[in-house]
Amino acid sequence: MFGVIDKKSSQHVGNVKLGPIHWVHRKPTLGIMIGVKKLWGSGIGSEASRLAVEYGFYRLNLQRIDLGVFAEHESAVRCYQKIGAS
């Protein structure tokens, strides 16, 4: 789990996590929460998600990263599409 920090204010505004990690299959689940509503839609969630995915693939040598999202949550769907989820 990583804290998400706003670059402008240096304030902790949310969390992003990869886990639990199934080490045999090298597969976690991605989760993110941005708790400061005024930052929703600012791209901070996409950036945090992208950085977590890069960390998972390039530093932890993961093979796949799962996530779940409700289709009605359009902003979350767009966020995950931006980082390459299909």
C-alpha contacts under 8 A as a table, 3 or more apart, distances in Angstrom:
res1	aa1	res2	aa2	distance
1	M	15	N	6.82
1	M	16	V	5.81
1	M	17	K	4.12
1	M	18	L	6.43
1	M	19	G	7.79
2	F	15	N	5.62
2	F	16	V	5.36
2	F	17	K	6.04
3	G	12	H	6.53
3	G	13	V	7.64
3	G	14	G	5.99
3	G	15	N	4.53
3	G	16	V	6.49
4	V	12	H	5.81
4	V	13	V	5.69
4	V	14	G	4.90
4	V	15	N	5.16
4	V	16	V	6.85
4	V	34	I	7.76
4	V	48	A	6.68
5	I	10	S	5.72
5	I	11	Q	5.44
5	I	12	H	4.50
5	I	13	V	5.71
5	I	14	G	7.23
6	D	9	S	5.67
6	D	10	S	5.11
6	D	11	Q	5.38
6	D	12	H	6.48
6	D	13	V	6.43
6	D	44	I	7.71
7	K	10	S	5.35
7	K	11	Q	7.77
13	V	34	I	5.86
13	V	35	G	5.66
13	V	36	V	5.61
14	G	32	I	7.55
14	G	33	M	5.34
14	G	34	I	4.23
14	G	35	G	5.29
14	G	36	V	7.37
15	N	32	I	5.74
15	N	33	M	5.39
15	N	34	I	6.59
16	V	30	L	7.38
16	V	31	G	5.63
16	V	32	I	4.23
16	V	33	M	6.41
16	V	48	A	6.81
16	V	49	S	6.85
16	V	52	A	7.16
17	K	29	T	7.86
17	K	30	L	5.74
17	K	31	G	5.19
17	K	32	I	6.38
17	K	52	A	7.29
18	L	21	I	6.88
18	L	28	P	5.62
18	L	29	T	5.50
18	L	30	L	4.77
18	L	31	G	6.58
18	L	52	A	7.23
18	L	56	G	7.47
19	G	28	P	4.79
19	G	29	T	5.18
19	G	30	L	6.61
19	G	31	G	7.93
20	P	28	P	5.48
20	P	29	T	6.51
21	I	26	R	6.70
21	I	27	K	5.58
21	I	28	P	4.09
21	I	29	T	7.16
22	H	25	H	5.68
22	H	26	R	5.49
22	H	27	K	5.22
22	H	28	P	6.02
23	W	26	R	4.44
23	W	27	K	6.66
25	H	63	Q	7.43
26	R	61	N	7.51
26	R	62	L	4.80
26	R	63	Q	5.44
26	R	64	R	6.88
27	K	62	L	5.98
27	K	63	Q	6.10
27	K	64	R	5.11
27	K	65	I	5.55
27	K	66	D	7.24
28	P	62	L	7.96
28	P	64	R	7.28
28	P	65	I	5.37
28	P	66	D	6.23
29	T	65	I	5.67
29	T	66	D	4.56
29	T	67	L	5.33
30	L	49	S	7.90
30	L	53	V	7.96
30	L	65	I	6.54
30	L	66	D	6.10
30	L	67	L	5.19
31	G	67	L	6.94
32	I	45	G	7.35
32	I	49	S	7.14
33	M	45	G	7.84
34	I	37	K	7.32
34	I	39	L	7.67
34	I	40	W	7.18
34	I	45	G	6.73
36	V	39	L	5.75
36	V	40	W	7.19
37	K	40	W	5.31
39	L	42	S	5.33
39	L	43	G	7.96
39	L	44	I	7.14
40	W	43	G	7.46
40	W	44	I	7.65
40	W	45	G	7.67
41	G	44	I	7.67
41	G	75	S	7.39
42	S	45	G	7.74
43	G	46	S	5.18
43	G	47	E	6.20
43	G	79	C	7.93
44	I	47	E	5.12
44	I	48	A	6.09
45	G	48	A	5.13
45	G	49	S	5.99
45	G	79	C	7.02
46	S	49	S	5.11
46	S	50	R	6.00
46	S	79	C	5.19
46	S	80	Y	7.14
46	S	82	K	6.91
46	S	83	I	6.78
47	E	50	R	5.12
47	E	51	L	6.13
48	A	51	L	5.18
48	A	52	A	6.15
49	S	52	A	5.12
49	S	53	V	6.15
49	S	80	Y	7.85
49	S	83	I	7.23
50	R	53	V	5.13
50	R	54	E	6.12
50	R	83	I	5.55
51	L	54	E	5.09
51	L	55	Y	6.06
52	A	55	Y	5.04
52	A	56	G	6.11
53	V	56	G	5.00
53	V	57	F	6.23
53	V	65	I	7.46
54	E	57	F	5.28
54	E	58	Y	5.74
54	E	59	R	7.64
55	Y	58	Y	5.39
55	Y	59	R	5.10
55	Y	60	L	6.59
56	G	59	R	5.82
56	G	60	L	4.92
56	G	61	N	6.32
56	G	62	L	5.62
56	G	65	I	7.95
57	F	60	L	5.86
57	F	61	N	4.84
57	F	62	L	4.85
57	F	63	Q	6.80
57	F	64	R	7.90
58	Y	61	N	5.50
58	Y	62	L	7.65
62	L	65	I	7.39
69	V	73	H	7.12
69	V	76	A	7.02
69	V	77	V	6.86
70	F	73	H	5.45
70	F	77	V	7.90
71	A	74	E	6.52
71	A	77	V	6.81
73	H	76	A	5.55
73	H	77	V	6.34
74	E	77	V	5.01
74	E	78	R	6.18
75	S	78	R	5.11
75	S	79	C	6.15
76	A	79	C	4.92
76	A	80	Y	6.25
77	V	80	Y	5.28
77	V	81	Q	6.12
78	R	81	Q	4.99
78	R	82	K	6.12
79	C	82	K	5.23
79	C	83	I	6.76
80	Y	83	I	5.29
80	Y	84	G	6.50
80	Y	85	A	5.36
80	Y	86	S	7.91
81	Q	84	G	5.11
81	Q	85	A	5.13
81	Q	86	S	6.57
82	K	85	A	7.47
